[in-house]
Amino acid sequence: MTDASKSNRFTLVLLTSLFFMWGFITVLNDILIPHLKAVFELSYLEAMLVQFSFFGAYFIGGLLYFLISMVHGDPIGKIGYKNGIMIGLLLSALGTILFYPAAHFQIYGFFLGALFVLGLGFAMLQIAANPYVAIIGSEASASSRLNLSQGFNSFGTTIAPILGGYFIFEYFKNTENGADSVVVPYLFLTLLLLLLAVAIKRAHLPRFVNATQLIKGAGALKFRQLRLGAIAIFLYVGAEVAIGSFLISFLGLEKIAGLSEADASPFVAFYWGGAMIGRFLGAISLSSIDKRRKYSSMLVVSLLAFGVVFGAVYLKTGIAFDQIIPYFLFLLANYFAFIFGRSMPGRTLTVFALVPIALLLIGIFGSNMWAMWAILGIGIFNSIMWSNIFTMAIKGLGEFTSQGSSILVMFIVGGAIIPPIQGAVADLVGVQLSFFVPMISYVYLAYYGWKGHLAK
């Protein structure tokens, strides 16, 4: 192995730990929503301002980056990816530490402000880290590397509902001031973010900068695959976040499972754990290994990753295996969907967008076990969407790659817009019927994977 290969592998490992952290923290919003809804006696629409503030910051951060790049040239092209990641980590740490005064003063708006600052930090991390993972190796394996990193991001999103639900709903629960239960968990996250910043600072990472020729203007927008990809990112993130935000409320419906918040939170791990399983499979599926090894490896990894998710939920709930048979069937369907996708990012995205439409229909019109597992099973098929959309959207952008990345990050604002829309619909027609809102997203995603990603 060459020195360059070793350096790239170490860089990928370090960046993967970063992906894990922001996945873990992002999904804690799904715990915060029902918690703050109860503490401050909010409507569904008001509670969804958690996601509006957090993901709205992605739009503001991405927009600021894009405007700066138009006037002065790409900032990361000048300061480098490492410094961009450092800035993102420090902003994120500032956001998490602001949870302490927010809880002390018991002001919902203060929590929203803290989430906005946290979202700004994550926006910078997304702009810097995603294209960095894509360019530290060959272009052909970019989707595979990004799926691998996103797999560990999903590992964070898998265990966050279990740990977060336990600490916020149970261990640190304060009957006098319910807002206080978030203080210690978020101070601990602040410490972890700062330690990761120190690790990044001390690491010798490959440098990709362009200090001599900074391209100005909005050149990235001339690429069709990027423009349509931005819409795809908007709809994908919006749908994924909206579904995740309503899971605890959905599982609390008597027609579905009738679970309390504390009992429902571990099951959210199946939704985000499905994304973890699918992303690990995507990393293998889109790699260059031969077909026989590829499909056998995918089967083994699928079962092992499923074992991790099931084991984590079992330790908290004692759920029996026969109770999750529908989810296991969706997992097998995911495996064969990868085979049908033939390791082609666009084809795979189309297949993976069509299945959630069917699962949403089951969740909307069904009841009990099948409706519950159909909605939880959507996470399995959300798995490769971010990585495939992102890499197809920035493919061929050249010197406009970072600017294109900032545009895609800007459109993560879908996570701020679609959940409140679903919240408003839920206030009108109920939680179950409100799942028609994210269904619209998957129709467009199927189109982007079929034709929309093609450069013309």
N, C-alpha and C positions, 0 to 999 in steps of 0.2 A: 504493500500500500504506500502510495506517495505521501510526502509531507502535506501537500495540498488536500489530498483525500482525508487524511487524519484530521487536519484543521477543520475541514467542512463537516466531518462527522461530529467532532466536539461541539462545533457551533450549532449543529442541528439539535444535539442533546440539550444544550443550554437554552436554546429558543423553545424547545418542547416544554421545558419546565415553566417557561413564561406563558405559553399557551394554556398549560394546566391551571396556572394561577388565575388568569383572567376568565377562564371558563368557570372555575369554582365561584368566583366573586359575582359574576354576571347572573348565575342561576340563583344566587341567594335572593335576588329580586322576587322570585316566585314564592319565597317564604315571607319576605317583607310585605308583599301585597295583602294577603289575608290577615297578617299580624297587625299591620298599621290600619287596615280597614276596621278591625275590631277595636283597636286602641282609640282611634279618632272618630269612630262611628261614621264611616264614609260610604257613599254609594259605590257601585261597581265602576262608574265612570271616574269618580274622584280617586279611587284606589289605583286605577290604571295610569294616573299621573306619575306614579313611580317609574313606569316604563317610558312615559313621555319625556320626563326629565332626563333619565339616563340615556336613552337612545337619541333624544333630541340633541344632546351634547355631541353625538357623533356627527350630526349634520353641521352644527356650528363649527366644530373642530375641522372637519373635512373641508367646509367652505372656506374657512380662514386660510388653510393650507393651500387650497386651490388658487385663491386670490393672490396670495404671496408669490406662488409659483408663476402666475401670469405676469406679475409686475417685475419681480426680481430673479426669476428662475427657480428651479426646484430646490427647496431648502435642504433636503436630504442629499441632493447632489453636491452640496457644499459642505455640510457638517458631517455627513456619513450616517449609515444606518445605526451604528452603535450609539452615537450621541442622541439620535432620534428616539431610540428605545429607552435610554436613560431619562430623557425628558418625560416620556410617557409614564415611566415607573414612579417618578417623583410626584407628578400630578395625581396619579392614582392613589399614592399614599396620603396625599393631602386630602383627597376626597374621603377616604375611609376614616381618617382621624377626626373629620368634622362630624361624624356620627355621635361623638361624645357630647359636644355642646348641643347638638340637635336633641338628644335624649334628655339632657339636663334641663333644657328650657321647654321641652314637650311641645315643640312647634312643628307641625307637619310640613310647612313650607321650608323649614330649615333642613329637614330630611331630604326634601326634593332638591335643595341647593347642593347638599353634600353629594347626592347622586349625580347631579349635573357635572360637578368637578371631577368625580370619579369617571364619568363617561368621557370627558375631555381627555383624561389620561389614557383611557383605553382606545380612543380614536387615534391618538398619536402612535400607540403601540400597534394598532392594526395597519396604519399607513406604513410603518417602518418594518414590522416583523413579517407580514405576509409576503411582500415581494422579495424580502431578504431570503426567506426559505425557498422561494421559487428560483432565485438566481444563483444560489451557492452550489448548484450542480447542473446537470444537463437539462435543457428545455424539455426533452422528451419525458423525463421522469419528474417534472415539476409538480404535476397533479398528485403523483404518488407521495412525494415528500410532504406536500401540504396536507394531504389526507392523513398521513402519519402524525404530523404535529397536531392537526385538528382532532385526531383520535385521542390524544392525551388531554386536549382541551375538553373533550367530552367526558374523559375520565373524571375531570374536575367537576363537570356539571352533573355527573352521576352520583358522586358521593356528597356533593353539597346539600341536596335536599334532605339526606339522611342526617348528616352532622348538623347542618343549619337548623333543621326542624327540631332536633333534639335539644340543642343549646338554647334556641330562641323560644320554643314553645314549652320546654320543660325545665332544663337545668338552670337557666338564668331567669326563669319566669318570675316577675315581680308583680304581685297582686295590687300593690298600691300605685305603681307607675309602670305600666306595661312596656313603655318605650325603653326603659332601662335595660331590658333583656338583650338588646342588640349591642350594648356598649363593649363588653369584653370581647365578643367574637370579632368585632370590627377593629378594635385596637390590636388584637392579635394579627389580623390580616395586614394592618399597617406595618407591623414589625416584619412580617414575611416579605412584603413588597420592598421595604428598605434593604433587607438582606439580599434580595435578588438584585437590586440596583447595585449594591456593592460588588456582587459576583460578576455582573456584566461589566462594571467599571474595570475590574482587575483582570478580566479575561482578554486574551489576544485573539480578536476576531478578524476574519478576512475583511479587508476594506474595499468598498465599492463606492468611490466618490468621483465627482467630475468638477473640480475646482477651476478648471481653465475655460470651459465652455458651458455656460448655464443657459439652457434653452428657455426663452420667454414665450408668453402667449398661451393660448388654450389649444395647443396642437393635439392633445389627447382626444379631444372631442370629434376630430375628423374620422375616427375609427368607429365603424358601425357596430362591431362586436362589443366595444366598450359602452356605447350609448345604450344599446339594448341590454347589455349586461348590468348596467346601473339599475335599470328598471327591475331586472331579475333579482338583484341583491335586495332592493327595496321590498319586493313582494315576498321573497323567501324569508328574510329576517323577520318581517312583519308577521307572517303566518306562524313561523316557529315560536316566536316570543308570545304571540297572542294565545296560541294553544297551551304553551307552558304556563302562562299566567292564569289560565282558567282551570287548570287541572284539579287543584285542591277543591275549588268550588264545584266542579263537575262531579268529582268523586263523592262530594258531600250530598249530592241529590239522592233522595230516597229511592227514586226510580233506578238509579245506577248502583251505588254501593252504600250510601248513607254513612260515610265515614266522617269522624271529627277531623279538625285541622291537624292535630298531632298524629292521628292514625293514618291520614291520607298522605302526609308529606313524604314518608318513605317510598310510596308507590310512584312518586314523581321520578324517582331514580330509574324506573323502567323506561320512561320517555327519553330522558337524556342519556341513559345507558344504552338505549338502542342506537342513538347517534354515535356513541363510542364504538359499539360493535361494527356498525356499518363503515365507519371511517377507517378502522383497522383493516377491514376487508377491502376497502377502496384502495388503501395504500398497496396492498398485495395485487389486487386486480389490475391496477394501472401501472404496475411495475413491469420490468422487462424479462422476468423469469419465465421458463417454459411452462406450457399449459398444464402438464401433468402435475408438476410441483406447485403451480399456482393454485389450482382448484383444491388440491389436498390440503395445502397450507391454509387456504381460506376456511375450509371446513373445520380444521383443528382450532384455528384462532377464533372462529365464530363460537364454538362450543366453550372454549376457555373463557372468552370475554363474557359470554352469557352466564357462566358459572360464577364469575366475579359479581355481576349484577344481582343474580338470584341470591347468592350467599350474603351479600350486603343487606338486602331487604329481609331475607330470612332471619338474620340475627336480630333484626329490630321487630319483626312482626310474627315470626314463626309460621309464615305462609307455607302451605303444602304444595308440592310440585304439580299435583293434578289440578290445582286451582289456576295455574298459569298456562294451561295447554293452548288456549287461543294465541297467546303471545309467542309461544314456541313455534306454532305453525306460521305466524307472520315472519319469524326469524328464518325459517326454512324458505319461505317465499322470497325473502331478501337475498338469500344465497343464490337461488336460481335466477333472480333478477340480474345479479351481477354477471352470471354466465350468459344470459341473453344480451346484456350490454356489450359483450365482446371487447372489454377493456377500452371502449371508445367513450371519452368523456361526454360528448353530446348525446349519443344514443342512451348511455346509462342514465343521464339526467332526465331524459324524456320518460323512460320506464319508471324511474323513481318518483316522478311527479304525478304519474297517472294513478299509482296505487293509493296514495293518500286521499285522492278524491273518493275512491270506493270506501276507504276506512272511515272517512268523515260522514259519509251517508249512513254507514252502520251506526256510528256514534250518535248521529242526530235522530234517527228514527228507531234505533234499537233500545234495549234496556238491559239491566243487570250485567252479567259477566261479559257478553260479547261486545256490548257498547263500551264498557270500561276498557277492555283490552284493545279494541279497535283504535280508540283515541290514543292510548299509551303506545300502541304499535307504530303510530305515525313517525315517532322519533327515529325508528330504524331506517326509514326511507328518506328522512331529512338529512341523513348522515353525510352523503358526499356532495350535497348541493352547494354549500359554500365553496369548497375547494374546486369543484368543477366549474362553477360559474366564474370564480375569481381568475383561475388560470386561463380559461377560454377568453375572458374579457380583456386581459392584459397581453395576450399572445400577439407578438408582432409589433408592440408599441415602441420598442427600442428606447430612445432617450426620453420618451414620454411615459415610461413605466411607472415612476413614482407619482407623477401627476395623475395618471390614470387610476393608480391605487387610491389617491386622495378622493377622487370622484366616487369610486366604489364605496369607500368608507363613509362619504357624505350620505350615500343612499342607504346606509344602515338605519337611517332615520325612519325607515319602515317600521322598525321596532318601537318607535315612539308614536306613530300614527295609527297603525292597524289595531293594536290592543285597545286604545280608547274607543275606536269605532265599534269594536266588538263589545266593549263595556256598555256603550250607549244602547246597542242592540239588545244586550242581555237585560238591561233595565226595562226595556220595552216588551220583549217576547220571551225572556227566560234564558238561562245559561245554555241549555241544550240546543235550542234553535239558533243561538248566536254563532255556532260553529259553521254556519253557511258563509260567514265573512271570510275566514282564511281559505275556504275552498276556492275562491276566485283566483287566489295567488297561484295555485298549483296548475291551473289551466294555462296561464302565461308561461310558467316554468317549463311545462311540457313543450310549448312552442319554441322557447329559447334553445332547449337542447336539440330540437329537431332542425330548425332553420335559423333561428335568431342569432346564433353564435358565429355564423359564417361571415367572413369578411367579403365585402363586395366593392 
